[in-house]
Amino acid sequence: MSKTVLVLVETVDDYLPLLEQAGYRLIRAPSPQRRAQAIAEHAEQIDAVLTRGPLGLTGAEIQALPKLEIICVIGAGYEQVDLAAAKARGITVTNGAGANAGPVADHAMALLLAMLRDIPRADASTRRGEWNRVISPSVSGKRLGIIGLGAIGQAIAKRAAQGFDMSVSYHSRTPRGDVPYTWYDSPLQLAQAVDILVIATPGGAGTLHLVDAPVLEALGGEGYLVNIARASVVDTQALVQALQTGVIAGAALDVFDDEPAVPEALKVLGNTVLTPHVAGQSPEAARDTVTLVLRNLQAFFAGEPVLTPVLS
């Protein structure tokens, strides 16, 4: 018997046929209205849900799906999935750890380069017929700090160290014995030791506002922030104030608290580079993400261990 998957994501449509070709029936519901309608009309049929961290799956929705057995989250973060409700029902939860690490790391470095070398403003002024040859900081040799050294953090570290001769430090809950980078036991200590701070840790209550006003002050007036993880890790109000007053030199952001809304205070600043949560978006990443979902589904329904368990 084929299994039915409720698909809440809207970013991997081109590769969803991989699931259909494997025999899965898909119910696509990429908007809040269609999501509610799909759950109301097809609750008795849904065996699996495909979602992403910010979209999540609520406890009420989990309770409304009596046949639900597995929740697959694309991307590493799963902050809006009600894990307690899933655990209470014995529902397996998987994520997409590592599937899009390369593209996200590429985007982090692109943001870093664009910010330090002032690429967006240089491009805009040149198109206006101006010739403003502003002196911008070098990237090579800078001290890079990474909060979160999972697959994405390690991919960023590799590019920074090997491609740009940067010294790399990091903060995570515990030090890793398999990397050549320097560990700091708090974001504050890390910020004090680096020129550029990159956020690469999952969102959720455990990382809420890890980067606050004291951390930004420690990063300093010649320091830069890059966030390709979750906006919740950074205190946005403190960040805006730090950017407005020169507490830090600049910020490059791919994530925001209330997407797709971006605070006007960030838009009007000349020391920000902003992109619309696209770090993990590439054809290769979408393909690899859906392939990982398929492998998790196939393993689960075959009674085998899933590949990337969050709850199992």
N, C-alpha and C positions, 0 to 999 in steps of 0.2 A: 504493500500500500504506500502511495506517495505521501510525503509529509508537506504540510503547508507552512510557509514562512511569511510572517508579516514584516514587510520592509518599510522602515520608517526613514531611512537615509535617502538623501537626494543627490549624492555626489559620485555614485559608482554605477549609474544606470547602464552605461555602455557594456559593463562586464557582468551584469545580472544574468544574462543568458547562460553563463557558465553554470549557475545554479539550476536553471530550467532544463538545460541539457542533461544534467545529472538526475533529473526526475522530480525536482522540487516544484511545487506549485507556489507561486508568489502572489501575495496581495500587496500591492504598492500603495502606501499611504504617506506621502512625503510632506503633508501639511497638517496642522492641528485639526482642521475640520475633517479631512479624510481619515485621519488617524482615529478620531472618536467614532466616526461612522463605521470604519472597518471593524473596530473592536465590538461595537454594538451589533453589527450584522453577522460577523463571522467568528465570534468568540469560541464557539463549540468546535471550530475546525483548526484553530491555530496551534501548531506544535512548537514553533520556534519564532523568535523575534530577532530581526537585524536592526540595530540602532547604533548610535554613536554617543560619546560621552555627554555633550550638552543636551542632546535630545532625550537620553535616558529611557527609563520605563518606571512608572510610579508603582507604589504598593497597591493602589486601587486598581490599576490596569492589570497588574499581575494577578490579583484576586479575581478579576473579571475574565481571565483566560483559563478555564479549567483543564485544558489539555496541554498547556504550556510546559515544556520540558527543558528548553535551553534558550538562553539569551546570548546572542553573539554581538559584541560591540566592535565596530571598526575603530582603529586607532588604539593608542595605549590607555587613554583616560576613560573612566566609566563612572564619573562623579555623580551623574543624575540617575543612575540605576539604583533602585532600592534593594541593596544587597540583603538587608535583614528580611525583607518580604520574600526574596528569592530563596534565601536559606531556609526560612520557615516552611516553604513548600518543597524543598529538596530540588530546586531548579538549578541546573548548571549554568554558570556564566563564564564566557570566554571574552578575551579582548584581542586586539590586533597588534600586540607588542612586536615591534621590529619590522612590521610589514611596510611601513612608510618611512623608516628611519633615514634612508638616504636622501629622499627629496626634502624632508624637513630640515636635515642638516645642511643641505645645499641652500635652502631658503634662509636659514639662520646666517650663513656666511654672506649671502647676497645682501641681506639687511644690514649686517655689520659693515660691509664694504660701502654700501650706499650711504650709510649714516656717517661714517668717519670721513669718507672722501667727498661727501656732500653732493652725490651724484644727481639726485632729483632736482635740486635747485640749479645746479650747473647746466643740466639738460634744458630746464625751463628757460633760463636766461639766454642760453645760446639760441634757442628757437625764437626768442624775441628779438634777435639781432644784436644782442649785447656780447661783450667779450670780457667777462669778469673772471680773471685768472686768480681765484682765491686759493690761498695756501691752506691745505687740509692735512690733518695728521696722517702719519703712516700707519699701516696696519701690521706689517711685519714686525716681529719682536715685541709686540704688546703682551701684557699679562692678562690671560683669559681665565675667568672664573665661571664654572657651570654649576647651577643648582639642579641636581638630579643627574646621575650618571648611569641611566639605563641605556637601552639601545640607541636612542636618539642622542643622548648626552655623549656617549662614546663616539658616535659618528661625527659629532661636532668637534670633539676633542682631537680626533684623528686628523680632520681637515685643518684645524688651527695649528696643531703641532707640526705636522709634516708638510703642509702647504704654505704656511706663513711663519714658520719658525717662532711660534708663540709659546710661552711657558703656560702650562695648563694646571689649574687647581680646581677643586670641586668640593661641594658639600652634599652629603647624603646622610641618612640616619646612621650608617656605620661605614667605616672605611673598607675599600675593596683591596684585596691582596693581589689582584690580577692586572692592575693598571699602573703605569709609571708616573701617575699624577699625584700632586700634593693634596691631601685631604684636610679640610677644616671642619670643626665640629659645630659651626653655626654659620648662618648666612652673614651675620655681622662681621665675624672674623674673616670670612672669605672676601666680603666687599672691601674690607680694609687693605687686602693684599693684592687687588687686581685693578686693571684699567677698564675692563669690559666685563659685565656680568650678564650671563645668558641664563634664561629660565628654561629648563627642560624637564621639569618634574610634573607629574600628574596633578590635576586639580582635586578639589574635595576639601572636607573639613580639616584634614590633617595638614594641608599646606596653605590654608587660608591666610593671606597677607604675610607670608614668610618674608617678603620684601616690603618693609614698612619705612616710615620716615627715618629712623635711626640707621637702617641699612643703606638707604639712599645717601644720607649724610656721610656715612663711612666710605661709600663709593667715591664721592667727592666731585669737585668742580671740573675735573678733567676726565671724569668717568662716564661710561656709557652703559645703557641697559638695553638688552635685546630679549623680547619675549615671544617665543613660538610655541608656548605650552598652553597655559590657561590664564586668563586675565585675573582670576580670583587669587592667584599666587601673589599678585602685586596690589598694594593699596593704591588704587587709582587716584584718589584725592591727594594722597601724599606725593604721588608721582607728578601730577599736574603742578602742584606747588613747587616741587623741586625743579621742574623744568622751567617754570616761570621765573624763578628767583636765582637760577644759576647754581643751585645746590649740586646738580649733575649737568654734564655737558649736552647730553642728548639721549633719546630713546627711540628704538625701532620696534614696532609692535605689529604682530599679526593677529592678535586676539584682544577681545574687548568684553566688558562685563555684560552688556545688553545687546548682543549682536542681533541684527546688523547695525544697530545704532552705534555711532562713534561720537564720543563727547566733543562738542564744539571746541572746548578748551584745548583739546589735543590737535584738532584740525588747524587752528589758527597759528600754532607755534611754528617757528622756523627751524627748531631743533628736533623735529620728529620725522620719522619715516613710517608710513602706515600702509598696511596691506590687508585685504579683506579675508583673513583666515584661510589662506591658500597654501600654506607651507607644505601641507601633506598632499596637495593636489597635483597629480601628474598621471598620464595614462599608465605608466609603469606601476605607480603606487596603487592606483585603483585596481588594476589587474591582480597585483600581488595580494591586496587586501581581500578581494572577493575569493581568490584561490585559497587563502588561509581560512576564511569563513567556511568554504566548501569542505576543506579537509577536517575542520572541527566538527561540522555537521555529520560528515560521513563516519568519522570515528565514533561520535556520540551514539548515533543510531545503530551502529554496528556493535555497541556494547564495549567499545575500547576507550582508553583514556584520551581526553581531548588534548590538543597540542599546547594551547595557551590558556590554562585555567585561571580564573579569578575565584570562582566557587565551583567545586565539583563534588 
